[in-house]
């Protein structure tokens, strides 16, 4: 194997190797700013809930991030632009409602 650090670990916290289905919705900057610093996501604004839910999955996640992969569906213009805000929805099977998280796209392969 070549001496290549392209797969060098960049996260500061341990990754959990688990494959989870992930839904994601676009979030306007103003809506995202209103959510910063809160501990529990409130009911999302009606216009956010009306947006289509994109679908993908993660194969690993950590406190510092996750990799969203698979045949990503529901993307605006087919991309996840860096810096865009998203509400993520993790379907954990046994739970009545998905676990939600606020995310910022840190990097994207386009």
C-alpha positions as CSV (number, residue, x, y, z in Angstrom):
1,X,0.0,0.0,0.0
2,X,1.4,3.4,-0.9
3,X,2.3,5.8,1.8
4,X,-0.9,7.8,1.4
5,X,-2.6,9.7,4.2
6,X,-5.8,10.4,2.2
7,X,-7.6,8.1,4.7
8,X,-6.1,9.7,7.7
9,X,-8.5,9.9,10.7
10,X,-9.6,13.5,11.1
11,X,-12.2,13.1,13.8
12,X,-11.2,13.7,17.4
13,X,-13.8,11.2,18.8
14,X,-14.1,7.5,18.2
15,X,-16.3,6.4,15.3
16,X,-19.1,3.9,15.9
17,X,-19.3,1.5,12.9
18,X,-23.0,1.2,12.5
19,X,-25.2,1.5,9.4
20,X,-28.3,3.6,10.0
21,X,-30.9,4.9,7.6
22,X,-30.8,8.8,7.6
23,X,-33.4,11.2,6.4
24,X,-32.4,14.8,5.9
25,X,-34.2,18.1,5.3
26,X,-32.9,21.4,4.1
27,X,-32.9,24.1,6.7
28,X,-32.8,27.8,6.0
29,X,-30.1,29.8,7.7
30,X,-32.5,31.8,9.8
31,X,-34.2,28.6,11.1
32,X,-30.7,27.1,11.8
33,X,-29.6,30.2,13.8
34,X,-32.7,30.0,15.9
35,X,-31.8,26.4,16.9
36,X,-28.2,27.0,18.0
37,X,-27.5,26.3,21.6
38,X,-30.7,24.5,22.4
39,X,-30.5,21.0,23.9
40,X,-33.7,19.5,22.3
41,X,-35.0,20.3,18.9
42,X,-38.4,21.9,19.1
43,X,-41.2,21.1,16.7
44,X,-39.8,22.1,13.3
45,X,-41.4,25.0,11.4
46,X,-44.2,23.9,9.1
47,X,-42.4,25.0,6.0
48,X,-39.4,22.8,7.0
49,X,-41.7,19.8,7.6
50,X,-43.3,20.4,4.2
51,X,-39.9,20.0,2.4
52,X,-39.1,16.6,0.9
53,X,-37.1,14.3,3.0
54,X,-33.8,13.2,1.4
55,X,-32.7,9.6,2.1
56,X,-29.2,8.1,2.6
57,X,-27.4,6.1,5.3
58,X,-24.4,6.4,7.5
59,X,-21.8,3.7,7.9
60,X,-20.1,5.3,10.9
61,X,-20.8,8.2,13.1
62,X,-19.2,10.0,16.1
63,X,-19.7,13.0,18.3
64,X,-17.7,15.0,15.7
65,X,-19.5,13.9,12.6
66,X,-20.7,11.3,10.2
67,X,-20.4,10.1,6.7
68,X,-23.7,10.3,4.7
69,X,-23.5,7.8,1.9
70,X,-25.5,5.6,-0.4
71,X,-27.6,6.5,-3.3
72,X,-28.5,9.9,-1.8
73,X,-32.1,10.9,-2.8
74,X,-33.9,14.2,-2.5
75,X,-30.9,16.5,-2.9
76,X,-31.4,20.0,-4.2
77,X,-29.6,20.1,-7.6
78,X,-28.1,16.6,-6.7
79,X,-25.6,18.0,-4.2
80,X,-24.9,18.6,-0.5
81,X,-23.1,22.0,-0.7
82,X,-20.5,22.7,2.0
83,X,-21.9,24.9,4.8
84,X,-25.5,24.1,4.2
85,X,-27.6,23.2,7.3
86,X,-29.7,20.1,7.5
87,X,-32.0,18.5,10.0
88,X,-31.1,14.8,10.2
89,X,-33.6,12.1,11.1
90,X,-32.3,8.7,12.3
91,X,-34.8,5.9,12.3
92,X,-33.8,3.6,15.1
93,X,-36.5,1.1,14.6
94,X,-37.9,0.7,18.1
95,X,-38.6,4.3,18.6
96,X,-42.0,5.9,17.7
97,X,-40.3,9.0,16.2
98,X,-36.9,9.4,14.6
99,X,-34.0,10.9,16.6
100,X,-33.3,14.3,15.1
101,X,-30.1,16.3,15.0
102,X,-29.0,19.6,13.5
103,X,-26.0,19.3,11.1
104,X,-23.8,21.4,8.9
105,X,-22.2,19.9,5.8
106,X,-18.5,20.1,6.5
107,X,-17.3,18.6,3.1
108,X,-18.8,17.1,0.1
109,X,-17.6,15.0,-2.9
110,X,-19.4,16.4,-5.9
